[in-house]
Amino acid sequence: MNTVSPTRQHSPALSPPTSAGDSVPATPTRRRPAFDWRIRFAVLALIWGFSFLLIKVGTHGFAPFQVTFGRLFFGTAVLAVVMAVRRERLPRGLRTWGHLMIAGFFLNALPFSLFAYAELTIPSTLAGICNATSPLWGMALSLVALSEDRPTRRRVAGLGIGFLGVLTVLGAWQGFAGVDMTGTLLALLASLSYPVGWIYVRRTLAGSSHSHLSLTGAQLLLATLQLAVVTPLFTVLPTAFPVVPLLAVVALGALGTGLAMLLQYGLVAEVGPTTATMVTYFIPVIATAAGVLVLGEQLGWNTPVGALVVLAGAALTQSRRQP
């Protein structure tokens, strides 16, 4: 989500590397974390899984752009505090800031907004499952945009299986009855936006001398500024601030964006990107459970079955030929 993501989202320097082929530059050795990586892995999965529920609750009181702006604002605030404590500086150079502006759009501003608009008309469970298609989009795009990312039979099969899973989730055999196609397409476009951003970052900012924290903080800051410009143009200032939606937006930003990014990069540095990005496969499961148990959303048999097929296909697209 982030993802997740991928990273992620989700990229080698800025977003959770949940698409095929992403890698993260090595970081200096740090002191041993207070909590075992498995605990932090579980916390990250829970945070990102519940993010779709928080988006849905946030849209009950605020316009989608306002939810996204709040998410980015509070997420940026968390990273700003951490940067101040660690005495990290923002990156320098107009070229770097230009690349970060584009990265912030595709990895944060655009997908966050699309998910918020999608959840006006689709359940949070479906949004979470759509998010799981990011590795599928990433594999398809990388074959075109990254010359070093060659297809294998297993990965191509995974792509086909994954999209069959999407058709199963949507109930294609019954003409997509009961599914809001506009909201679903917005969620799928949001999932597509992540790998577009990851590939762009990989081609422009991979190997940057700046720290992950510095680049991510700048990326979120620029995405926040983008929403600060767009939001007043398409929404009116709220006349009320209902407590539950407001708390949902604060949690979405502070936990689902700020803290989640810190957890993700800590995991990547400690156990490597392959293990860290496995969190992607837990997100739709948690999102589905949260939507059903907390929001009372209804599931047909095809939703969980299709979600499992999507995850199986996504796992195959991540496979690599052994040397």
GIUR-V903072 format. One record per residue. RES is the residue in three letters. SS is DSSP state (H for helix, E for strand, L for the rest). PHI is phi in whole degrees, -180 to 180 (none if undefined). Layout:
[[RES & SS & PHI] [RES & SS & PHI]]
This chain:
[[MET & L & none] [ASN & L & 4] [THR & L & none] [VAL & L & 14] [SER & E & -130] [PRO & H & -52] [THR & H & 111] [ARG & H & 154] [GLN & H & -101] [HIS & L & 176] [SER & L & none] [PRO & L & -68] [ALA & L & -131] [LEU & L & -121] [SER & L & -132] [PRO & L & -49] [PRO & L & -79] [THR & L & -97] [SER & L & -103] [ALA & L & -62] [GLY & L & 92] [ASP & L & -73] [SER & L & -142] [VAL & L & -122] [PRO & L & -59] [ALA & L & -65] [THR & L & -118] [PRO & L & -61] [THR & L & -63] [ARG & L & -120] [ARG & L & -66] [ARG & L & -63] [PRO & L & -61] [ALA & L & -69] [PHE & L & -117] [ASP & L & -57] [TRP & H & -62] [ARG & H & -67] [ILE & H & -67] [ARG & H & -67] [PHE & H & -61] [ALA & H & -64] [VAL & H & -63] [LEU & H & -63] [ALA & H & -61] [LEU & H & -64] [ILE & H & -61] [TRP & H & -70] [GLY & H & -65] [PHE & H & -80] [SER & H & -60] [PHE & H & -71] [LEU & H & -64] [LEU & H & -64] [ILE & H & -61] [LYS & H & -59] [VAL & H & -66] [GLY & H & -62] [THR & L & -73] [HIS & L & -73] [GLY & L & -123] [PHE & L & -138] [ALA & L & -69] [PRO & H & -53] [PHE & H & -64] [GLN & H & -69] [VAL & H & -62] [THR & H & -66] [PHE & H & -62] [GLY & H & -61] [ARG & H & -59] [LEU & H & -68] [PHE & H & -61] [PHE & H & -73] [GLY & H & -66] [THR & H & -64] [ALA & H & -61] [VAL & H & -62] [LEU & H & -67] [ALA & H & -63] [VAL & H & -64] [VAL & H & -64] [MET & H & -62] [ALA & H & -66] [VAL & H & -65] [ARG & H & -87] [ARG & L & 59] [GLU & L & -87] [ARG & L & -106] [LEU & L & -68] [PRO & L & -65] [ARG & L & -115] [GLY & L & 104] [LEU & H & -63] [ARG & H & -62] [THR & H & -61] [TRP & H & -66] [GLY & H & -65] [HIS & H & -65] [LEU & H & -67] [MET & H & -62] [ILE & H & -69] [ALA & H & -61] [GLY & H & -62] [PHE & H & -69] [PHE & H & -78] [LEU & H & -98] [ASN & H & -134] [ALA & H & -59] [LEU & H & -70] [PRO & H & -65] [PHE & H & -61] [SER & H & -68] [LEU & H & -64] [PHE & H & -64] [ALA & H & -64] [TYR & H & -69] [ALA & H & -61] [GLU & L & -78] [LEU & L & -70] [THR & L & -128] [ILE & L & -123] [PRO & L & -68] [SER & H & -64] [THR & H & -62] [LEU & H & -67] [ALA & H & -62] [GLY & H & -64] [ILE & H & -70] [CYS & H & -60] [ASN & H & -60] [ALA & L & -70] [THR & L & -82] [SER & H & -54] [PRO & H & -61] [LEU & H & -67] [TRP & H & -60] [GLY & H & -63] [MET & H & -65] [ALA & H & -62] [LEU & H & -70] [SER & H & -65] [LEU & H & -66] [VAL & H & -92] [ALA & H & -94] [LEU & L & -119] [SER & L & -64] [GLU & L & -81] [ASP & L & -96] [ARG & L & -86] [PRO & L & -74] [THR & L & -125] [ARG & H & -60] [ARG & H & -64] [ARG & H & -71] [VAL & H & -65] [ALA & H & -62] [GLY & H & -60] [LEU & H & -63] [GLY & H & -65] [ILE & H & -63] [GLY & H & -60] [PHE & H & -76] [LEU & H & -64] [GLY & H & -62] [VAL & H & -61] [LEU & H & -63] [THR & H & -68] [VAL & H & -57] [LEU & H & -83] [GLY & L & 67] [ALA & H & -61] [TRP & H & -67] [GLN & H & -111] [GLY & L & 70] [PHE & L & 58] [ALA & L & -62] [GLY & L & 83] [VAL & L & -109] [ASP & L & -78] [MET & H & -69] [THR & H & -63] [GLY & H & -63] [THR & H & -65] [LEU & H & -64] [LEU & H & -63] [ALA & H & -66] [LEU & H & -68] [LEU & H & -65] [ALA & H & -62] [SER & H & -67] [LEU & H & -69] [SER & H & -63] [TYR & H & -60] [PRO & H & -65] [VAL & H & -59] [GLY & H & -66] [TRP & H & -61] [ILE & H & -65] [TYR & H & -61] [VAL & H & -64] [ARG & H & -60] [ARG & H & -82] [THR & H & -117] [LEU & L & -123] [ALA & L & -61] [GLY & L & 82] [SER & L & -61] [SER & L & -78] [HIS & L & -78] [SER & L & -73] [HIS & H & -58] [LEU & H & -63] [SER & H & -64] [LEU & H & -67] [THR & H & -67] [GLY & H & -61] [ALA & H & -67] [GLN & H & -60] [LEU & H & -66] [LEU & H & -60] [LEU & H & -68] [ALA & H & -65] [THR & H & -63] [LEU & H & -64] [GLN & H & -60] [LEU & H & -70] [ALA & H & -64] [VAL & H & -82] [VAL & H & -75] [THR & H & -57] [PRO & H & -65] [LEU & H & -75] [PHE & H & -119] [THR & L & -137] [VAL & L & -109] [LEU & L & -60] [PRO & L & -60] [THR & L & -91] [ALA & L & -144] [PHE & L & -127] [PRO & L & -58] [VAL & H & -62] [VAL & H & -64] [PRO & H & -61] [LEU & H & -65] [LEU & H & -64] [ALA & H & -64] [VAL & H & -67] [VAL & H & -62] [ALA & H & -65] [LEU & H & -60] [GLY & H & -79] [ALA & H & -67] [LEU & H & -95] [GLY & H & -69] [THR & H & -119] [GLY & H & -66] [LEU & H & -64] [ALA & H & -61] [MET & H & -65] [LEU & H & -65] [LEU & H & -64] [GLN & H & -61] [TYR & H & -71] [GLY & H & -64] [LEU & H & -67] [VAL & H & -60] [ALA & H & -67] [GLU & H & -90] [VAL & H & -116] [GLY & L & 93] [PRO & H & -67] [THR & H & -62] [THR & H & -69] [ALA & H & -62] [THR & H & -78] [MET & H & -63] [VAL & H & -59] [THR & H & -54] [TYR & H & -80] [PHE & H & -93] [ILE & H & -60] [PRO & H & -65] [VAL & H & -65] [ILE & H & -69] [ALA & H & -61] [THR & H & -67] [ALA & H & -62] [ALA & H & -64] [GLY & H & -63] [VAL & H & -75] [LEU & H & -78] [VAL & L & -94] [LEU & L & -97] [GLY & L & 71] [GLU & L & -71] [GLN & L & -93] [LEU & L & -124] [GLY & L & -90] [TRP & H & -60] [ASN & H & -71] [THR & H & -69] [PRO & H & -67] [VAL & H & -65] [GLY & H & -63] [ALA & H & -62] [LEU & H & -65] [VAL & H & -67] [VAL & H & -59] [LEU & H & -65] [ALA & H & -64] [GLY & H & -64] [ALA & H & -63] [ALA & H & -64] [LEU & H & -66] [THR & H & -67] [GLN & L & -88] [SER & L & -70] [ARG & L & -127] [ARG & L & -69] [GLN & L & -71] [PRO & L & -69]]
